[in-house]
């Protein structure tokens, strides 16, 4: 018995020492803030904007107000269009990458990830320089005679979607590329041998087998699109509100932390539901972390 306990302690103590800093980090910076957000979501705010720790469900009732439902609708439109555009761009790009040789594939991967080496705010400001009323694109169109006066391209929903696609496209490309690389090429050859054309082979073989990558990429694009408030602020100019803007405003300007916490909890629940649907459909959690 003594020897068994000694062996157990000999293996457990070093392991506990190794993981304890990580565990402490996760508890202090993730678990504790989440618990705090959950707790204050049931609190109220005094006239002096201080949190009153008295149990109430008013914050969750506000989630179904007409104004808030309008923000939900706009958020779903922006996130849905962003996801669809990312799929349309990412799928053929991933197909081309999968067929390229090692050198070209490396260059394409670097080109895809290179923007991440620069702060996203700086990259979004470059779009404002390009698409603004006094931007290069308007100057070029006026110079060519295509338009007589500048067009308002910024501060629209289309500009917000553009910013979202530009920021989140790699999160769609990489999951799709992962499943395409794992695709059994013999199945494609067998489909062709059985008389199926390119379209039928794609519809009945390639697309179903790569669907998990599309689903994984869609989750990784759709969920951040709901919360990337800085993209909506810079590209939409405050005219296009999404859930992330609403949450940010509650914490920064409205000083209504409990309502902002309730919105955050709702967004977390939506994320967990989507991930659960993904795992139920046969997806793996580790495939959501390819980036």
Residue pairs with C-beta under 8 A, 6 or more apart in sequence:
34 268
37 261
37 264
37 265
38 261
38 265
39 53
40 51
40 53
40 257
40 258
40 261
41 59
41 60
41 258
41 261
41 262
41 264
41 265
42 55
42 56
42 57
42 59
42 258
43 51
43 52
43 53
43 54
43 55
43 56
43 59
43 258
44 51
44 52
44 54
44 56
44 58
44 59
44 258
45 51
45 52
45 255
45 256
45 257
45 258
45 259
46 52
49 255
49 256
51 257
51 258
59 258
59 259
59 261
59 262
60 262
60 266
62 68
62 259
62 262
63 262
63 263
63 266
68 246
71 241
71 242
71 243
71 245
71 246
72 243
74 157
74 240
74 241
74 242
75 225
75 226
75 241
75 242
75 243
75 244
76 226
77 157
78 157
78 160
78 161
78 164
78 225
78 232
78 240
78 242
79 164
79 221
79 222
79 223
79 225
79 226
79 242
80 222
81 161
82 161
82 164
82 165
82 168
82 221
82 222
82 225
83 172
83 218
83 221
83 222
83 225
85 161
85 165
86 165
86 168
86 169
86 171
86 172
86 217
86 221
87 172
87 214
87 217
87 218
89 165
89 169
89 172
90 169
90 172
90 173
90 176
90 217
91 176
91 210
91 214
93 173
94 173
94 176
94 177
94 180
94 213
95 180
96 108
97 105
97 108
97 109
97 173
97 177
98 105
98 177
98 180
98 181
98 183
100 108
112 169
112 170
112 173
112 174
113 170
115 123
115 166
115 170
116 170
120 167
120 230
121 230
121 234
123 166
123 167
124 163
124 166
124 167
124 230
124 231
124 234
124 235
125 234
127 154
127 159
127 162
127 163
127 166
127 235
128 135
128 154
128 234
128 235
129 135
129 136
130 136
130 137
131 137
131 138
131 153
131 154
131 159
132 138
132 153
132 154
133 150
133 151
133 152
133 154
134 150
135 153
135 154
137 153
138 147
138 150
138 151
138 153
141 147
141 151
142 148
142 149
142 150
153 159
154 235
154 237
155 235
155 236
155 237
155 239
156 236
156 239
156 240
157 236
157 240
159 235
159 236
160 231
160 232
160 235
160 236
160 240
160 242
162 235
163 231
163 232
163 234
163 235
164 221
164 225
164 228
164 231
167 228
167 231
168 220
168 221
168 224
168 225
168 228
170 291
171 217
171 220
171 221
171 224
171 291
172 217
172 218
172 220
172 221
173 217
174 217
174 290
174 291
175 213
175 214
175 216
175 217
175 220
175 287
175 288
175 290
176 210
176 213
176 214
176 217
177 213
178 213
178 287
178 290
179 209
179 210
179 212
179 213
180 210
180 213
183 206
183 209
183 210
184 209
187 205
187 209
188 201
188 205
188 206
191 200
191 201
191 204
191 205
192 201
196 204
196 205
212 281
212 282
212 283
212 287
213 287
215 278
215 281
215 283
216 278
216 283
216 287
216 288
216 290
219 274
219 275
219 278
219 288
220 288
220 291
222 274
223 270
223 271
223 274
225 242
226 242
226 243
226 244
226 267
226 270
227 242
227 243
227 244
227 247
227 267
228 242
228 244
229 242
229 244
229 245
229 247
229 248
232 240
232 241
232 242
232 244
232 245
233 245
238 245
243 263
243 267
246 260
246 263
247 260
247 263
247 264
247 267
248 260
249 260
250 256
250 257
250 259
250 260
250 263
251 257
251 260
254 260
275 285
275 288
278 288
279 285
